[in-house]
Amino acid sequence: MADELSYVLITPYSLRKSRTGGIVGRLLSRSGLELVSGRLFAPSEEFIQDFAEASVSETDNARHRQTQELIRDYILKNLAADQHGVRQRALLLVLRGEDAVIKTRSVVGHIMQERTSGETIRDTYGDCLVEDGKVVYFEPGVLAAPDATSARRHLEIFAKYSDTDGGILVDSVPFPAGENVETTLVLIKPDNFRFPNARPGGVIDLFSRTGLYIVGFKVHYMSVAQAEKFYGPVLDVLQDKFREPSAKRARLAIEEEFGIPIDAKTETELGELIGPIAGRSHWESIVQFMAGSRPSNCTEEKRNQPGSEKCVALIYQGVDAVRKIREVLGPTDPSKAPSGTIRREFGQTVMINAAHASDSAENARREMDIIQINENTLKPLIDTYLS
């Protein structure tokens, strides 16, 4: 059976309440579907009207139509700009797999909660208060299509407005004048996407402790050329770092194998020779981890093609964003990271350490440019699927 595309739209309320990580973790781990794209939206009036109209499709079942009309009214009211004209942020996640729409709906749950077990996303993150048969408060947590036909129609709307209403929304959050507002990049690394699991959501959830705002989201497959440029500054550091340990290991190996004593000068010369080679080998392993291929084994024609390893790029904005993100991330070596940091919770080694975060606002801009953070990958994916 052919794979389907489905979607979940995380509502502005859920984003503001920092529920994004919990929703992502629940969605990926319980649906078994693959996250293939995502985009942040600041819906315009035109987008909202089209989406609201498309949310009502039921003609035969009165109860289902009533539910859809409730969703429609929610879209018209809660996706609209606030009283100051500031547009709301909503995060679209696109998933792929067999029976994707049905599986997504199963994890999302019904808007009229019949139990409070926390089994579905709406059990945990949604609310619906009914008094005297009338809905007096409604927050669905997320929006999703009720069936495959509706999903295709909604995806077409998302693609239509993905350029005008979606992207990196650096102007979507107002800040007091004079504050040190920064924008920084986070990459959730490929080790979190080996199979559908809750780890990506867990990483996002810990980052929510910073109180920063998510203003950009992209599913990205880093090419070898991008990884080389992204980690280019690390190469010299590694080559220098490996000089001394390489010298000591080479001296011990030679003395043990050949019985030849090595003096300090020769040991240093061995480090100068072997250190850069060892450093570059480790650097190529980093590139392979992020892009799927070692530069030395990659043909020129494949260097600029998207790699095989998936990561998720998140753009965070707020006061002292760089420092706050890196404090929650923790040091490079997970074994040295404090409890409660992302790398302590999810990291394994110096390389396989869950996430990357820019170490300065300047590097954030450089890194965002390398991975083409403004690229709209959502529209071609949906257009191809619907064609």
C-alpha positions in Angstrom: 0.0 0.0 0.0 1.3 3.4 -1.0 2.5 5.8 1.7 0.3 8.7 2.6 1.1 12.2 3.9 -0.7 13.4 7.0 -0.2 16.5 9.1 -0.6 17.9 12.6 -0.8 21.7 13.2 0.4 22.6 16.7 -1.9 25.5 17.7 -0.7 28.9 18.8 -1.8 28.2 22.3 0.2 25.0 22.5 3.3 26.8 21.2 2.9 29.6 23.8 2.5 27.0 26.6 5.7 25.2 25.5 3.8 22.0 24.8 5.6 21.5 21.5 8.1 18.9 22.7 5.5 16.8 24.4 3.3 16.8 21.3 6.2 15.9 19.0 7.4 13.1 21.2 3.9 11.6 21.6 3.2 11.9 17.9 6.4 10.3 16.6 6.7 7.5 19.2 3.0 6.4 19.0 2.2 6.8 15.3 5.4 5.1 14.0 5.3 7.5 11.2 8.2 9.4 9.7 8.6 13.2 10.1 9.3 14.4 6.6 8.7 18.1 6.8 7.7 21.0 9.0 7.2 24.7 8.7 6.2 27.6 11.0 3.2 29.6 9.9 1.9 33.1 10.8 -1.5 32.8 9.2 -2.9 35.6 7.2 -6.7 36.3 7.0 -6.8 34.7 3.6 -5.0 31.5 4.9 -7.4 31.3 7.9 -10.5 31.7 5.7 -9.4 29.0 3.3 -8.4 26.6 6.1 -11.6 27.2 8.1 -13.7 26.6 5.0 -11.9 23.4 4.2 -12.3 22.1 7.7 -16.0 21.5 7.2 -16.6 18.6 4.8 -19.2 16.3 6.5 -22.7 16.4 4.9 -24.3 13.2 6.2 -23.4 12.8 9.9 -24.8 15.7 12.0 -22.5 14.9 15.0 -19.4 14.9 12.9 -20.4 18.1 11.2 -21.0 19.8 14.5 -17.4 18.8 15.5 -16.1 20.2 12.3 -17.9 23.4 12.7 -16.4 23.7 16.2 -13.0 23.3 14.6 -13.9 25.9 12.0 -14.9 28.4 14.6 -11.7 27.7 16.5 -9.6 28.4 13.4 -11.3 31.7 12.7 -10.9 32.9 16.2 -7.6 31.5 17.5 -5.4 31.5 14.5 -6.2 35.2 13.8 -3.9 38.0 14.7 -4.2 39.4 18.2 -5.7 42.8 19.1 -2.4 44.5 18.3 -2.3 43.0 14.8 0.5 40.5 15.7 0.0 37.2 13.8 -0.1 34.0 15.8 2.5 31.3 15.3 1.4 27.7 14.4 3.8 24.8 13.7 2.9 22.4 10.9 4.4 18.9 11.0 4.1 16.6 8.0 4.3 12.8 8.5 4.6 10.0 6.0 3.8 6.3 6.1 1.2 3.6 5.4 -2.3 4.7 6.6 -0.7 7.9 7.8 -4.0 9.8 8.2 -5.7 7.1 10.3 -2.6 6.6 12.5 -2.2 10.3 13.0 -5.9 10.7 14.0 -5.5 7.8 16.4 -2.6 9.5 18.3 -4.3 12.9 18.2 -7.6 11.7 19.6 -11.1 13.1 19.5 -11.8 16.7 20.5 -14.6 15.6 22.9 -12.6 13.7 25.5 -14.4 10.7 26.9 -11.6 9.7 29.3 -8.7 11.4 31.0 -6.1 8.7 30.7 -3.7 10.8 28.8 -3.6 8.2 26.0 -3.9 10.7 23.2 -2.5 14.1 22.5 -5.8 15.8 23.2 -6.3 13.8 26.4 -3.2 15.5 27.7 -3.0 18.8 25.9 -6.6 19.6 24.8 -9.6 20.9 26.7 -13.3 21.0 26.0 -15.7 22.3 28.6 -19.4 21.7 28.0 -22.1 23.3 30.1 -25.9 22.6 29.5 -25.0 20.9 26.2 -23.0 24.0 25.0 -19.3 24.2 24.5 -18.1 27.1 26.6 -14.3 26.5 26.2 -12.4 24.6 23.6 -8.7 24.2 23.0 -7.8 21.2 20.7 -4.0 21.3 21.3 -3.4 20.3 17.7 -5.4 20.3 14.5 -5.4 17.3 12.1 -7.5 16.1 9.1 -10.4 13.7 9.8 -9.8 11.6 6.7 -7.5 11.2 3.7 -9.5 13.4 1.4 -9.5 16.3 3.8 -5.8 15.8 4.5 -5.0 16.3 0.8 -7.2 19.4 0.6 -5.6 20.9 3.7 -2.1 20.1 2.6 -2.8 21.9 -0.7 -3.7 25.0 1.4 -0.5 24.7 3.4 1.5 24.5 0.2 -0.3 27.5 -1.3 0.5 29.8 1.6 3.9 28.3 2.6 5.9 31.1 1.0 3.7 34.1 1.9 2.7 33.0 5.5 5.4 30.5 6.5 9.1 30.4 7.1 11.5 32.0 9.7 9.2 34.3 11.7 11.8 36.6 13.4 9.4 39.5 13.6 6.5 37.5 15.0 7.3 38.0 18.7 7.4 41.6 20.2 10.1 42.4 22.7 10.7 45.4 24.9 13.0 48.0 23.4 16.7 47.7 24.5 16.6 44.0 25.3 19.5 41.8 24.0 17.3 39.8 21.6 19.2 37.1 19.8 18.3 34.4 17.2 20.2 31.1 17.4 20.2 27.8 15.7 19.7 24.3 17.2 20.1 21.1 15.2 18.5 17.9 16.6 21.0 15.4 15.4 20.5 12.2 13.3 20.9 9.9 16.3 17.4 10.9 17.4 15.8 9.8 14.1 17.1 6.2 13.7 13.5 5.0 14.3 10.3 6.7 15.4 10.7 7.6 19.0 10.1 10.3 21.6 13.7 11.6 21.8 13.2 14.5 19.4 10.3 15.7 21.5 12.3 15.2 24.7 15.1 17.4 23.3 12.6 20.2 22.4 10.9 19.9 25.7 14.1 20.5 27.6 14.9 23.5 25.4 11.5 24.9 26.4 13.0 25.6 29.9 14.8 28.6 28.3 11.6 30.5 27.9 12.6 31.3 24.3 10.4 31.3 21.3 10.5 28.9 18.4 10.5 31.1 15.2 11.7 28.6 12.7 11.5 24.8 11.9 13.0 22.7 9.1 13.5 19.0 8.5 16.9 18.9 6.8 19.2 16.4 5.1 22.7 17.9 5.2 24.8 17.3 2.1 28.5 16.4 2.5 29.4 19.8 1.1 27.2 21.5 3.7 28.6 19.4 6.6 32.2 20.1 5.5 31.5 23.9 5.6 29.4 23.7 8.7 32.1 21.8 10.7 35.0 23.5 8.8 36.2 25.5 11.8 36.4 22.2 13.9 39.0 20.6 11.5 42.0 22.7 12.7 41.0 22.3 16.3 40.8 18.5 16.0 44.1 18.3 14.1 45.8 20.3 16.8 44.1 18.4 19.6 45.2 15.0 18.2 48.9 15.9 18.0 49.9 15.1 21.6 47.8 11.9 22.1 48.8 10.6 18.6 52.5 11.2 19.5 52.2 9.3 22.7 50.4 6.4 21.1 52.8 6.2 18.2 55.8 6.2 20.6 54.4 3.4 22.7 53.5 1.3 19.6 56.9 1.7 18.1 58.8 0.9 21.4 56.6 -2.1 22.0 56.7 -3.4 18.4 60.3 -2.7 17.5 62.0 -2.3 20.8 63.4 1.1 19.8 63.4 3.9 22.4 61.9 7.1 21.1 63.2 10.4 22.5 61.1 13.5 23.1 62.1 15.2 19.9 61.1 12.2 17.8 57.9 11.8 19.7 57.0 15.4 18.9 57.8 14.9 15.2 55.5 11.8 15.2 52.7 13.9 16.6 53.2 16.6 13.9 53.0 13.8 11.3 50.1 11.7 12.7 48.1 14.3 14.6 46.6 16.1 11.6 45.8 12.7 9.9 44.0 11.4 13.0 42.2 14.8 13.5 41.0 14.8 9.9 39.8 11.2 10.2 37.8 12.1 13.3 36.4 15.2 11.5 35.4 13.0 8.5 33.5 10.8 11.0 31.6 13.8 12.1 30.7 14.7 8.5 29.6 11.1 7.9 27.5 11.1 11.1 25.7 14.3 9.9 25.5 13.6 6.1 25.9 9.9 5.7 29.2 9.8 3.8 32.8 10.5 4.4 34.2 13.3 2.2 37.1 11.1 1.1 34.6 8.5 -0.1 32.1 10.9 -1.7 32.1 11.5 -5.4 32.1 15.1 -6.6 28.6 14.8 -8.1 27.1 13.6 -4.8 28.8 16.2 -2.6 26.0 18.7 -3.0 23.1 16.3 -2.9 21.0 15.9 0.2 22.5 13.3 2.5 20.9 10.2 4.0 20.8 11.4 7.6 17.9 13.5 8.9 18.1 16.3 11.4 15.7 19.0 12.5 16.7 22.6 12.6 15.0 24.9 15.1 15.4 28.7 15.3 15.0 30.1 18.8 14.6 33.8 19.6 14.7 35.7 22.8 16.8 37.6 25.3 20.3 36.1 25.6 19.2 33.2 23.4 22.7 31.8 22.6 23.7 31.5 26.3 20.4 30.1 27.5 20.3 27.4 24.8 23.9 26.3 25.4 23.4 26.1 29.1 20.4 23.7 28.7 22.3 21.8 26.0 25.4 21.1 28.2 29.1 20.5 27.2 30.2 18.5 24.2 31.1 15.4 26.3 27.9 13.9 27.7 29.8 12.3 30.6 30.8 15.7 31.8 27.4 17.4 31.3 25.4 18.3 34.4 22.2 16.4 35.2 19.2 17.8 33.5 21.0 19.0 30.4 20.1 17.6 27.0 23.5 16.0 26.4 23.4 14.3 29.8 19.9 13.0 29.2 20.2 12.0 25.6 23.9 12.1 24.6 26.2 9.0 24.2 29.6 10.2 23.0 31.4 13.4 22.1 30.0 13.0 18.6 26.7 11.3 19.2 25.5 14.0 21.6 21.9 14.6 20.7 22.0 18.2 19.5 24.1 21.1 18.2 23.7 24.8 19.2 25.4 27.8 17.8 28.1 29.3 20.1 27.5 32.9 19.1 24.9 35.0 17.2 27.5 35.4 14.4 28.0 31.7 14.0 24.2 31.2 14.2 23.9 33.3 11.1 26.7 31.5 9.3 25.3 28.1 10.1 21.7 29.1 9.2 23.0 30.2 5.8 24.9 27.0 5.3 21.8 24.8 5.8 19.6 27.2 3.8 17.2 27.7 6.7 14.9 29.9 4.6 14.5 27.1 1.9 10.9 26.1 1.5 11.0 22.3 1.4 7.3 21.9 2.3 5.8 23.1 -1.0 7.7 20.8 -3.4 7.0 17.8 -1.1 3.3 18.5 -1.1 3.1 19.4 -4.8 4.8 16.1 -5.7 2.5 14.1 -3.4 -0.6 15.7 -4.8 0.4 15.5 -8.5 
